[in-house]
Amino acid sequence: KSICKLTNLHYLYLGDNEITKIPESISQLVNLRKLCLNDNKIPKIPKSISYLTNLKYLGLVSNKISKIPTSLFYLTNLRTLRLDKNQISEIPESISQLVNLQELALLDNPNIKIPESSIESLPKLRFFF
């Protein structure tokens, strides 16, 4: 939680730290551009992530995430979303709100359902795997 007081922080890498929860206070990091929380044990993305409107990269590879909250789709500046190796079973159609998304990684999410029309409506998407 003390990290969340660093309001001018642009890059935060906390990969491989056995983290089990993203604190709601993450919303205070309003200048954050890149958040990498790969290889942890995070089961849920908090709604407060929607306050990180300057975020361009979000990496949550190899966690325990099963659902993508619609609050994530308020991050309209997001260019890269890495959610590979989780437990996500469905991508909400509202993913189409991520109009600047260029890279979307969803590999190794067993039985995932991806609405083709929503992916096709991402105008800047270059890499989808």
C-alpha positions in Angstrom: 0.0 0.0 0.0 2.9 2.4 0.6 3.8 2.1 -3.1 0.5 3.7 -3.9 1.7 6.9 -2.3 4.2 7.3 -5.2 1.7 9.2 -7.4 4.3 10.2 -10.0 5.3 6.6 -10.7 5.3 5.7 -14.4 6.4 2.0 -14.3 5.6 -0.7 -11.7 7.0 -4.2 -12.0 6.0 -6.6 -9.2 6.3 -9.9 -11.0 6.9 -13.2 -9.3 6.1 -12.0 -5.8 3.3 -14.3 -4.6 0.9 -11.3 -4.6 -2.7 -12.5 -3.9 -4.5 -9.1 -4.3 -4.2 -5.8 -6.1 -5.1 -3.2 -3.5 -7.9 -0.8 -4.2 -5.5 2.0 -3.4 -3.8 1.3 -6.8 -6.2 3.9 -8.1 -3.9 6.6 -6.6 -1.1 5.8 -9.2 -2.8 8.1 -11.7 0.4 8.6 -13.7 1.2 5.0 -14.1 1.9 4.0 -17.8 3.0 0.4 -17.3 1.9 -2.1 -14.7 3.4 -5.6 -14.7 2.1 -8.1 -12.2 3.0 -11.3 -14.0 3.6 -14.7 -12.2 1.6 -14.0 -9.0 -1.5 -15.5 -7.5 -4.0 -12.7 -8.2 -7.6 -14.0 -8.6 -9.3 -10.7 -9.4 -8.8 -7.4 -11.1 -10.2 -4.6 -8.8 -12.7 -2.0 -10.1 -10.3 0.7 -9.0 -8.0 -0.1 -11.9 -10.3 2.0 -14.0 -8.7 5.1 -12.4 -5.4 4.4 -14.1 -6.4 6.2 -17.3 -2.8 6.8 -18.4 -2.0 3.1 -18.4 -0.7 1.8 -21.7 0.5 -1.6 -20.7 -1.1 -4.1 -18.3 0.5 -7.4 -17.7 -1.2 -10.0 -15.6 0.3 -13.2 -17.1 0.3 -16.4 -15.0 -2.2 -15.5 -12.3 -5.5 -16.9 -11.2 -7.8 -14.4 -12.9 -11.1 -16.0 -14.0 -13.2 -12.9 -15.0 -12.4 -9.6 -16.7 -14.3 -6.8 -15.0 -16.0 -4.2 -17.3 -14.2 -1.5 -15.3 -11.0 -2.6 -17.2 -12.6 -1.3 -20.4 -12.4 2.3 -19.1 -8.7 2.2 -19.8 -9.0 3.6 -23.3 -5.3 4.5 -23.6 -4.3 0.9 -23.1 -2.2 -0.5 -25.9 -1.1 -3.9 -24.5 -3.2 -6.2 -22.5 -1.5 -9.5 -21.4 -3.8 -12.0 -19.7 -2.2 -15.2 -20.9 -2.0 -18.2 -18.6 -5.0 -17.4 -16.4 -8.4 -19.1 -15.9 -10.5 -16.7 -18.0 -13.4 -18.4 -19.7 -15.1 -15.5 -21.4 -14.2 -12.1 -22.9 -16.9 -9.5 -22.5 -18.1 -7.8 -25.7 -17.3 -4.5 -24.1 -13.7 -5.1 -24.9 -14.4 -3.2 -28.0 -14.2 0.0 -25.9 -10.4 -0.4 -25.8 -10.1 1.5 -29.0 -6.3 2.0 -28.8 -5.5 -1.6 -28.0 -2.7 -2.9 -30.3 -1.8 -6.2 -28.5 -4.1 -8.7 -26.8 -2.7 -11.9 -25.4 -5.1 -14.6 -24.1 -3.0 -17.8 -24.7 -3.4 -20.7 -22.3 -6.8 -19.8 -20.9 -8.7 -23.1 -21.1 -12.1 -23.1 -22.8 -12.1 -19.3 -23.4 -14.9 -17.8 -25.4 -14.0 -14.8 -27.5 -16.7 -12.8 -29.3 -15.3 -12.5 -32.8 -17.3 -9.3 -33.5 -15.7 -7.5 -30.5 -12.2 -8.4 -31.5 -12.9 -7.3 -35.1 -14.1 -4.0 -33.8 -10.7 -3.1 -32.2 -9.4 -0.7 -34.9 -5.7 -0.7 -33.9 -5.3 -4.3 -32.9 -2.1 -5.7 -34.5 -1.3 -8.7 -32.4 -3.8 -11.2 -31.1 -2.7 -14.4 -29.5 
